[in-house]
Amino acid sequence: MLLDASGQIALVNSRASEFIGCSSQLVHPDPFRVEQVPSDESTGAEITQRKVSRDVEGSASEARLPDGRWLRVSRSPTQEGGVILVYSDITSLKRQEAELHATNLRLDAALSHMSQGLCLYDSEARLQVVNRRFCEIFDLSPELVAPGMTFEEVGLSVAAGSHGGQTVPDLLAEREKILPRHESGNYLQRLNDGRVISIGHRSTSDGGLLVSCEDVTEQQRAQSQITFMARHDDLTRLPNRTLFAERIEHAVAEAGRGSGFAVFCLDLDNFKQINDTLGHPVGDGLLCAVADRLSACVREIDTVARLGGDEFAIIQSDVQNAADAERLARRVVECIGAPYELNGHRVIVGCSVGIALAPGDGMTREMLLKNADMALYRSKAGGRGTWRFFEPAMDASLQSSRALELDLREAMDKDEFTLFYQPIYDLRMDRISGFEALLRWPHPKRGLVPPDQFIPIAEDIGLITPLGEWVLNRACEQAAGWPSELKIAVNVSATQIRDPRFAEVIANALDASTLAPHRLELEITESVLLGNSAETVATLHKLKAQGLSIALDDFGTGYSSLSYLRSFPFDKLKIDQSFVRDATATNGSKLIVRAITSLGKSLGITITAEGVETIEQLDQIRAEGCNEAQGFLFSRPVPATEIASTILNLRGGLARRHLSGAMTG
């Protein structure tokens, strides 16, 4: 559009006519005047105009038509004093600008809120983009890191923040290593405040560099914790079995260069009783206290580990001879055995120790642990609270036990067991009052295997419960055919009586055999009452209420016997044969027998003397007031087929001539 000096239209093309038709304000008498109309007030023929530039040569502005299109209006003066107006449709350009602006806003928001710090450098290593998080991570003021700075200058700002870790030369060396090869790389930088920052370098396609930073302190702490717990015990924080195995492998490698060492296997004596009676918090506290004491007993070059439960282990490094290991073993036993104060409880616990010496007792992890464990087993069997070194004979014994274990399992499958019976003699009535059932194993090759050889193995491998159930069923079945006045006594293990099914097993045995409950007598030892005593006593009360008799066997050989008599009303006490055997000796145990008998009379409990083998012993226990006696003087244990003849032999009283014959027989 051409305007003359008076502002009148001199020339206009069709496209300009179209724009003018849309808005009368596109032409103004003053060609250099630009209207400013806010866009939110534009209605009808009003348009929004923006002045772009104005100078002596002319001016330009932008206008938005009512239909939404945008125009750029350029004004140029003519020599005659008029104006040339050029209208350009810039709608597409404005749309692109708006989209670019929105994209930039989103990008700014993303950069500002991302968890990673970010720096983008161009090919000249000058900073192009930096986000707020980068400054926050390194605790920098935003003015210290600005676009245009070089990589070195940014590094100086970071280093000036007293954040240690990598110095500026380190950062530059890292850059020089990565950029020429267009590689990507990551490294961790530890700050002075303890935080850990993961820094990543990525080369861009135009030769620049993208640096990202992330605070990974919590991830590193969690990963460190996971790594630690994978090789350490959760409760005591000691090395666990995995790390202990690694330390042994390392010690074996060192031993190959002439340095000996010792492997100790330890476990606490009667720990389960403490755990059951005082509770798991006290048990856990005890394990932690033991761990602390063990750690105090060794040097820094040694290793203390918890293998599980109450099992601990030690690697004693640089051992010259057995005396070095023995000194440590003595120190450990004495230290662990000192009293503990835990949650208001005074606790005393001992430990047993097994020791294997390398290289003499083995040069592999498996062999050394196995041999130390065998020595531990012997230590516990020898009385606890002591230590034993591995001996080759232990391995032979272990092999024998394993063979016996296999035979025992086979015997259960083939029903190779049998019962023998030993009479219980009523001294007042002068006749047999019942029999005690004794388990026997007639092995097809080994002959008669003593119970003290296979019963412990049965307990260790979990066969004692089914074996005990078999004894109960067979004893009740055979006793049902005896005279009705005879009782049958059956020994019951701690494992059996703690079985929730035990009362049901008893009821089934009685029902199947039709044996009257009052004819069945259960014999338990004091070990049955150790540990979970409340539940055990409740089971015993339930059985007694059903008519069964309960006898306490081997009385006087355990711990706290009198407290057991207070907690449960036993029907019978059986004096251990060690007291009976010694009752006739000078300064023997006669007074002990007398005290037990007197106690039984006071409580109304039957007293049975076990192991009576001579007339003198019989006279002594009779004089002391024992109610019953049992032993070889009356009869050795006999199979069920000899029950009748045994009853006949002892019918009519204890004639001395008959007793003499029984002794010689």
C-alpha positions in Angstrom: 0.0 0.0 0.0 1.3 3.4 -1.0 0.1 6.5 1.0 0.8 10.0 -0.3 2.0 12.9 1.8 -1.5 13.6 3.0 -2.0 10.0 4.1 -4.4 9.1 1.3 -4.1 5.8 -0.4 -2.4 6.2 -3.7 -1.9 2.5 -4.5 -3.0 -0.8 -2.9 -2.9 -4.4 -4.1 -5.5 -7.0 -3.6 -3.7 -8.8 -0.8 -3.5 -5.6 1.2 -7.1 -4.9 0.4 -8.0 -8.2 2.0 -6.0 -7.3 5.2 -7.6 -3.8 5.3 -11.0 -5.3 4.9 -10.3 -7.3 8.1 -9.4 -4.3 10.1 -9.9 -0.6 9.6 -7.1 0.1 12.0 -4.4 -1.2 9.6 -4.3 2.3 8.1 -4.0 5.4 10.2 -3.7 9.0 9.1 -0.4 9.1 11.0 1.6 6.4 9.2 4.2 6.4 12.0 1.7 5.9 14.8 1.3 2.4 16.2 -1.7 1.4 18.3 -1.1 -0.8 21.3 -4.2 -2.9 22.1 -3.8 -5.7 24.7 -4.7 -9.0 23.2 -7.2 -9.9 25.9 -9.2 -6.8 25.0 -9.3 -7.4 21.3 -12.8 -7.9 20.0 -14.6 -7.2 16.7 -12.6 -5.1 14.3 -9.9 -4.4 17.0 -6.5 -5.9 16.5 -3.4 -6.3 18.6 -0.4 -4.4 17.4 3.2 -4.5 18.6 5.8 -2.1 17.6 8.9 -4.0 16.4 11.3 -1.1 15.4 11.2 2.5 14.5 14.0 4.7 13.2 14.5 7.4 10.6 14.3 4.9 7.8 11.0 3.6 8.9 9.3 1.2 11.3 7.7 -2.2 11.6 5.0 -3.6 13.9 3.1 -6.7 14.4 -0.7 -7.0 14.3 -3.1 -9.8 15.1 -6.3 -10.0 13.1 -9.6 -10.9 14.7 -9.4 -14.3 12.9 -6.2 -15.1 14.7 -3.7 -14.4 12.0 -0.6 -12.4 12.6 0.7 -9.6 10.2 4.0 -7.8 10.2 3.5 -4.2 9.0 6.6 -2.4 7.6 6.6 1.3 7.0 9.1 3.0 4.7 8.9 6.8 3.9 9.0 7.9 0.3 10.9 10.9 -1.1 7.5 12.7 -1.6 6.7 12.5 2.1 4.4 9.5 1.7 4.7 6.0 3.2 5.0 2.5 1.7 3.2 0.0 3.9 4.1 -3.7 3.4 1.9 -6.3 5.0 3.4 -9.8 5.6 1.4 -12.8 7.0 3.6 -14.2 9.8 1.1 -16.5 11.3 3.2 -19.7 10.7 6.3 -17.9 12.1 4.4 -16.8 15.2 3.1 -20.3 15.7 6.6 -21.7 15.5 7.9 -19.0 17.9 5.1 -19.9 20.3 5.9 -23.6 20.0 9.6 -22.9 20.5 8.8 -20.8 23.5 6.6 -23.5 25.1 9.3 -26.1 24.3 11.9 -23.9 26.0 9.7 -23.4 29.0 9.2 -27.2 29.3 12.9 -27.7 28.9 13.7 -25.1 31.5 11.3 -26.8 33.9 12.8 -30.2 33.2 16.3 -29.0 33.7 15.3 -27.1 36.9 13.5 -30.1 38.5 15.6 -33.0 37.4 17.5 -34.9 40.1 20.7 -34.8 38.2 23.0 -31.8 37.8 23.8 -31.1 34.2 26.5 -29.1 32.3 26.6 -29.0 28.5 29.8 -27.8 26.8 30.4 -27.0 23.2 33.4 -28.2 21.1 35.5 -25.4 22.5 34.8 -26.6 26.0 32.7 -23.6 26.9 29.6 -24.0 29.0 26.3 -23.7 27.1 23.7 -25.0 29.5 23.8 -25.5 33.3 20.8 -26.4 35.5 20.0 -25.4 39.1 20.6 -28.9 40.4 24.3 -28.8 39.5 24.8 -25.8 41.7 22.8 -27.4 44.5 24.8 -30.6 44.4 28.1 -28.7 44.8 26.6 -26.0 47.1 27.6 -23.3 44.6 26.0 -19.9 44.0 24.4 -19.8 40.5 26.5 -16.7 39.7 29.7 -18.8 40.0 28.7 -21.2 37.1 27.4 -19.3 34.1 27.2 -20.0 30.3 30.4 -19.1 28.5 32.7 -20.3 31.2 35.3 -22.9 30.2 35.5 -26.4 31.5 38.5 -25.4 33.6 36.7 -22.4 35.1 33.8 -24.5 36.1 36.2 -27.0 37.7 37.9 -24.2 39.6 34.5 -23.1 41.0 33.7 -26.7 42.1 37.1 -27.1 43.7 36.8 -23.8 45.4 33.7 -25.1 47.2 36.0 -27.2 49.5 34.6 -30.4 48.1 37.8 -32.3 47.9 37.7 -35.5 45.9 38.9 -34.8 42.4 41.1 -31.7 42.0 41.0 -29.5 38.9 43.9 -31.4 37.3 42.1 -34.6 37.9 39.0 -33.2 36.2 41.0 -32.0 33.3 42.8 -35.3 32.9 39.5 -37.1 33.0 38.2 -34.8 30.2 41.3 -35.3 28.1 41.1 -39.0 28.4 37.4 -39.2 27.4 37.0 -36.5 24.7 39.6 -37.5 22.2 38.2 -41.0 22.0 34.6 -39.8 22.1 34.1 -42.2 25.1 31.6 -42.1 27.9 32.7 -42.6 31.5 31.6 -42.4 35.1 33.4 -42.0 38.4 32.5 -41.3 42.0 33.5 -38.2 43.8 33.4 -38.0 47.6 32.7 -34.6 49.0 34.1 -33.2 52.3 30.6 -33.4 53.9 30.6 -37.2 53.3 28.2 -37.2 50.3 29.1 -39.3 47.2 28.5 -37.8 43.8 28.3 -39.9 40.6 29.8 -37.9 37.7 29.2 -39.0 34.1 30.9 -37.7 30.9 29.2 -38.1 27.6 30.6 -36.8 24.3 28.1 -35.1 22.0 27.9 -35.5 18.2 29.3 -32.0 17.6 32.4 -32.6 19.7 31.0 -31.1 22.9 30.7 -32.7 26.3 27.7 -33.4 28.5 28.5 -33.8 32.2 25.8 -35.2 34.5 26.1 -35.3 38.3 23.9 -37.2 40.7 24.0 -37.5 44.5 24.2 -41.3 45.1 25.0 -41.1 48.8 22.0 -43.1 49.9 22.4 -45.6 47.1 26.0 -46.1 48.0 25.2 -46.4 51.7 22.5 -49.0 50.9 24.8 -50.9 48.6 27.5 -50.9 51.2 25.1 -52.2 53.7 23.9 -54.9 51.4 27.5 -55.9 50.6 28.4 -55.9 54.3 25.4 -58.0 55.3 26.0 -60.5 52.5 29.3 -61.4 54.3 28.5 -60.5 57.9 26.1 -61.7 60.6 23.1 -59.5 61.1 23.0 -59.8 64.9 26.7 -59.7 66.0 28.2 -57.9 62.9 30.9 -60.6 62.9 32.0 -62.2 59.6 29.5 -64.9 58.6 30.2 -68.3 57.1 30.8 -66.9 53.6 33.5 -64.4 54.7 35.0 -66.9 57.1 35.4 -69.4 54.3 37.2 -66.7 52.2 39.5 -65.9 55.2 40.4 -69.6 55.5 41.2 -69.8 51.8 43.5 -66.8 52.3 45.1 -68.4 55.3 45.7 -71.6 53.4 47.4 -69.6 50.6 49.6 -67.9 53.3 50.3 -71.3 54.9 51.7 -72.5 51.6 54.5 -69.9 52.1 55.3 -71.3 55.5 52.9 -69.5 57.9 50.8 -71.9 60.0 47.4 -71.1 61.5 44.6 -72.7 63.6 40.9 -73.1 63.0 38.7 -73.1 66.1 35.1 -74.2 66.2 33.1 -73.2 69.3 29.6 -73.4 70.6 28.0 -72.4 73.8 27.0 -75.0 76.4 23.3 -75.1 77.2 22.5 -72.0 75.1 19.1 -73.3 74.1 18.0 -73.6 77.8 18.9 -69.9 78.3 17.0 -68.9 75.1 13.9 -70.9 76.1 13.8 -69.9 79.8 14.8 -66.3 79.6 13.6 -65.4 76.1 15.1 -64.6 72.8 16.0 -60.9 73.7 18.3 -62.2 76.4 19.6 -65.0 74.1 20.4 -62.4 71.4 22.1 -60.2 74.0 24.2 -63.1 75.1 25.3 -63.9 71.6 26.3 -60.2 71.1 28.2 -60.2 74.4 30.0 -63.4 73.5 30.9 -61.9 70.1 32.5 -58.9 71.9 34.4 -61.1 74.3 35.7 -63.3 71.5 36.8 -60.3 69.5 38.7 -59.0 72.6 40.5 -62.4 73.0 42.1 -62.3 69.5 44.5 -60.0 67.6 43.7 -57.8 64.6 45.3 -60.4 62.3 42.9 -63.1 63.6 39.3 -63.6 62.5 36.2 -64.2 64.7 33.0 -65.3 62.9 29.5 -66.5 63.8 28.5 -69.5 61.7 24.9 -69.6 62.9 22.9 -70.2 66.1 25.4 -70.4 69.0 28.2 -71.5 66.7 31.3 -69.4 66.4 34.7 -69.9 64.8 38.1 -68.4 65.0 41.1 -68.3 62.6 44.3 -67.8 64.6 47.0 -66.6 62.3 50.7 -67.1 62.5 50.6 -70.1 64.8 54.0 -71.7 65.4 52.9 -74.7 67.5 50.0 -76.3 69.4 50.9 -74.3 72.5 50.0 -71.0 70.8 46.5 -72.4 70.0 46.1 -73.8 73.5 46.8 -70.5 75.1 44.1 -68.9 73.0 41.7 -71.7 73.7 42.2 -71.3 77.5 41.7 -67.6 77.2 38.5 -68.1 75.2 37.0 -70.6 77.6 37.8 -68.5 80.7 36.6 -65.3 79.1 33.3 -66.7 77.8 32.7 -68.5 81.1 32.6 -65.3 83.2 29.1 -64.1 84.3 27.0 -61.8 82.1 24.4 -59.2 83.2 21.7 -59.1 80.6 18.3 -57.3 81.0 18.5 -57.7 84.7 19.4 -61.4 84.5 22.7 -62.9 85.7 23.7 -65.4 83.1 26.5 -68.0 83.1 27.3 -70.0 80.0 30.3 -72.1 79.1 31.7 -73.0 75.7 33.4 -76.0 74.1 36.2 -75.6 71.6 37.5 -77.9 68.8 40.9 -77.0 67.2 42.4 -78.0 63.9 46.0 -77.0 63.1 47.2 -76.2 59.5 49.0 -77.5 57.7 49.1 -80.7 59.8 45.4 -81.3 60.1 44.6 -80.3 56.5 45.3 -77.8 53.8 41.8 -77.2 52.5 38.9 -75.2 53.9 36.6 -78.2 54.0 39.1 -80.5 55.7 40.1 -78.0 58.4 36.5 -77.1 59.3 35.5 -80.8 59.4 38.4 -81.7 61.6 37.8 -78.7 64.0 34.1 -79.7 64.1 35.0 -83.3 65.0 37.3 -82.0 67.8 34.5 -79.8 69.0 32.2 -82.9 69.2 34.7 -84.7 71.3 35.1 -81.7 73.5 31.4 -81.5 74.2 31.2 -85.3 74.8 34.1 -85.0 77.2 32.3 -82.8 79.7 32.0 -79.3 78.0 33.7 -76.1 79.0 37.0 -77.4 77.6 38.9 -77.7 74.3 40.2 -80.6 72.2 42.7 -80.8 69.3 41.8 -82.9 66.3 43.3 -86.4 66.3 43.2 -88.8 63.3 41.3 -91.3 65.4 38.4 -88.9 65.5 37.9 -89.3 61.8 37.8 -93.0 62.1 35.2 -92.7 64.8 33.2 -90.3 62.7 33.2 -92.8 59.8 32.1 -95.5 62.2 29.3 -93.3 63.4 28.2 -92.5 59.9 28.1 -96.2 59.0 26.1 -96.9 62.2 23.7 -94.1 61.2 23.1 -95.8 57.8 22.5 -99.1 59.5 20.1 -97.5 62.0 18.0 -96.0 59.2 17.8 -99.4 57.6 16.9 -101.1 60.9 13.9 -98.7 61.2 12.8 -99.8 57.7 13.3 -103.5 58.4 11.9 -103.4 62.0 15.1 -105.0 63.4 14.5 -103.7 67.0 13.2 -105.6 69.9 12.3 -105.0 73.6 13.8 -106.6 76.6 12.3 -106.3 80.1 13.8 -106.0 83.5 11.6 -106.7 86.6 10.8 -104.1 89.2 10.6 -105.8 92.6 8.2 -104.6 95.3 10.2 -104.9 98.6 7.1 -104.6 100.8 4.9 -107.1 98.9 8.0 -109.3 98.2 7.0 -109.8 94.6 7.4 -108.4 91.1 5.3 -105.2 90.6 6.1 -104.6 86.9 8.8 -104.5 84.2 10.8 -101.7 82.6 10.9 -101.9 78.8 14.5 -101.6 77.4 15.2 -101.1 73.7 17.6 -103.5 72.1 19.1 -103.7 68.5 20.2 -107.1 67.4 22.3 -106.0 64.4 22.7 -108.8 61.8 26.4 -108.2 61.5 27.4 -106.2 64.6 25.5 -108.3 67.1 23.7 -106.7 70.0 24.4 -102.9 69.7 24.3 -101.2 73.1 21.7 -98.4 73.5 24.3 -95.9 74.5 25.8 -96.3 71.0 22.7 -95.9 68.9 20.3 -93.8 71.0 22.4 -90.6 70.7 22.7 -91.1 66.9 18.9 -91.6 66.7 18.5 -88.3 68.6 20.9 -86.5 66.3 19.3 -87.7 63.0 15.7 -87.2 64.1 14.8 -90.9 64.5 14.2 -90.8 68.3 10.5 -89.8 68.0 9.4 -92.6 65.6 11.6 -95.0 67.5 10.1 -94.0 70.8 6.6 -94.3 69.4 7.5 -97.9 68.2 8.7 -98.7 71.8 5.4 -97.4 73.3 3.2 -99.3 71.0 5.1 -102.6 71.3 5.5 -102.4 75.1 1.8 -101.7 75.6 0.9 -104.5 73.2 3.0 -107.0 75.0 2.2 -105.9 78.6 -1.6 -106.2 77.8 -1.0 -110.0 78.0 0.6 -110.0 81.4 -1.2 -110.4 84.8 -3.3 -107.3 85.4 -1.3 -106.3 88.6 1.9 -105.8 86.6 2.9 -102.4 85.3 5.0 -101.5 82.3 7.6 -98.7 82.6 8.7 -97.0 79.4 11.5 -94.4 79.1 10.6 -91.2 77.3 13.1 -88.7 75.7 12.9 -85.0 75.9 12.3 -84.8 72.2 9.3 -87.1 72.4 7.6 -85.3 75.2 8.0 -81.9 73.5 6.3 -83.3 70.4 2.8 -81.7 70.2 1.4 -85.2 69.2 2.9 -87.0 72.3 -0.4 -87.2 74.3 -2.1 -88.5 71.1 0.6 -91.1 70.7 0.0 -92.3 74.2 -3.7 -92.5 73.8 -3.4 -94.4 70.5 -1.0 -96.9 72.1 -3.4 -97.6 75.0 -6.4 -97.9 72.7 -4.7 -100.2 70.3 -3.4 -102.5 73.1 -6.4 -102.1 75.4 -3.9 -101.6 78.2 -5.4 -99.8 81.2 -3.8 -96.4 81.7 -2.9 -97.0 85.3 -0.6 -99.9 84.2 1.6 -97.6 82.1 4.4 -95.7 83.8 6.5 -93.1 81.9 10.1 -92.6 83.1 11.7 -89.3 82.3 15.0 -87.7 83.2 15.6 -84.2 84.5 16.8 -83.2 81.0 13.2 -83.5 79.9 12.3 -80.6 82.2 15.1 -78.3 81.0 14.3 -75.6 78.6 10.6 -75.4 77.7 9.5 -76.6 81.1 6.1 -74.9 81.3 4.8 -76.7 78.3 6.4 -80.0 79.4 4.9 -79.8 82.9 1.5 -79.1 81.3 1.8 -82.2 79.2 2.8 -84.3 82.2 -0.2 -83.1 84.2 -2.5 -83.9 81.3 -1.1 -87.5 81.1 -1.3 -88.0 84.9 -4.9 -86.8 84.8 -5.5 -89.7 82.4 -4.3 -92.2 85.0 -0.7 -92.7 83.9 2.2 -92.8 86.5 5.2 -90.5 86.0 8.6 -91.4 87.4 11.7 -89.3 87.7 14.7 -91.5 86.6 18.3 -91.1 87.6 17.3 -88.9 90.5 20.2 -86.9 92.0 22.5 -86.8 89.0 21.0 -83.7 87.3 20.4 -80.1 88.3 17.8 -78.5 90.5 16.0 -81.8 91.3 14.1 -80.3 94.3 12.7 -77.5 92.1 11.3 -80.1 89.8 9.6 -81.9 92.7 7.9 -78.7 93.5 6.7 -78.0 90.0 5.4 -81.5 89.3 3.9 -84.2 91.7 5.9 -87.3 90.5 4.6 -90.7 91.5 8.1 -92.2 91.8 11.7 -91.3 92.2 14.3 -93.7 90.9 17.7 -93.5 92.8 20.5 -93.6 90.3 22.5 -96.8 90.4 25.7 -94.9 91.1 24.4 -94.1 94.6 23.1 -97.6 95.1 26.4 -99.2 94.1 28.2 -97.0 96.6 25.7 -97.2 99.4 27.5 -100.1 101.3 31.0 -98.6 101.0 32.7 -96.9 103.9 32.1 -93.1 103.5 29.9 -94.0 100.6 26.5 -92.6 99.5 24.4 -94.2 102.2 23.4 -90.9 103.5 22.3 -89.7 100.1 20.1 -92.8 99.7 18.7 -92.1 103.2 18.0 -88.5 102.3 16.2 -89.4 99.1 14.2 -92.1 100.8 13.2 -89.7 103.6 12.2 -87.1 101.0 10.0 -89.6 99.2 8.3 -90.6 102.4 7.6 -87.0 103.2 6.1 -86.3 99.8 4.3 -89.7 99.5 6.4 -90.7 96.5 7.5 -94.3 95.8 11.3 -94.7 95.9 12.9 -97.2 93.6 16.6 -98.2 93.9 18.3 -99.0 90.5 21.3 -101.2 89.9 20.9 -103.5 92.9 23.4 -106.4 92.4 24.3 -107.8 95.8 22.5 -108.9 98.9 24.4 -106.2 100.9 23.0 -103.5 98.7 19.5 -104.9 99.0 19.7 -105.0 102.8 21.0 -101.5 102.8 18.3 -100.0 100.7 15.6 -102.0 102.4 16.9 -100.6 105.7 16.8 -97.1 104.4 13.1 -97.6 103.5 13.2 -97.9 99.7 9.9 -99.2 98.3 11.1 -101.0 95.1 14.4 -102.3 93.8 15.7 -103.2 90.3 18.9 -104.8 89.2 20.9 -107.9 88.2 20.3 -109.4 91.7 16.7 -110.0 90.6 17.2 -110.6 86.9 19.0 -109.3 83.8 16.8 -107.8 81.1 15.0 -110.7 79.3 13.0 -110.9 76.0 9.2 -111.0 76.0 9.3 -114.8 75.6 11.0 -115.1 79.1 8.6 -112.9 81.0 6.6 -115.9 82.3 9.6 -117.8 83.5 11.0 -114.7 85.2 7.8 -114.2 87.1 7.8 -117.9 88.2 11.5 -117.7 89.3 10.8 -114.7 91.6 7.5 -116.0 92.9 7.5 -116.9 96.5 9.9 -114.2 97.7 13.6 -113.6 97.7 15.1 -116.8 99.2 18.8 -116.3 99.7 19.6 -119.6 97.9 17.6 -118.3 94.9 19.3 -115.0 94.9 22.7 -116.7 95.1 21.7 -118.7 92.0 20.6 -115.6 90.2 23.9 -114.0 90.9 26.0 -116.8 89.6 23.8 -117.2 86.6 
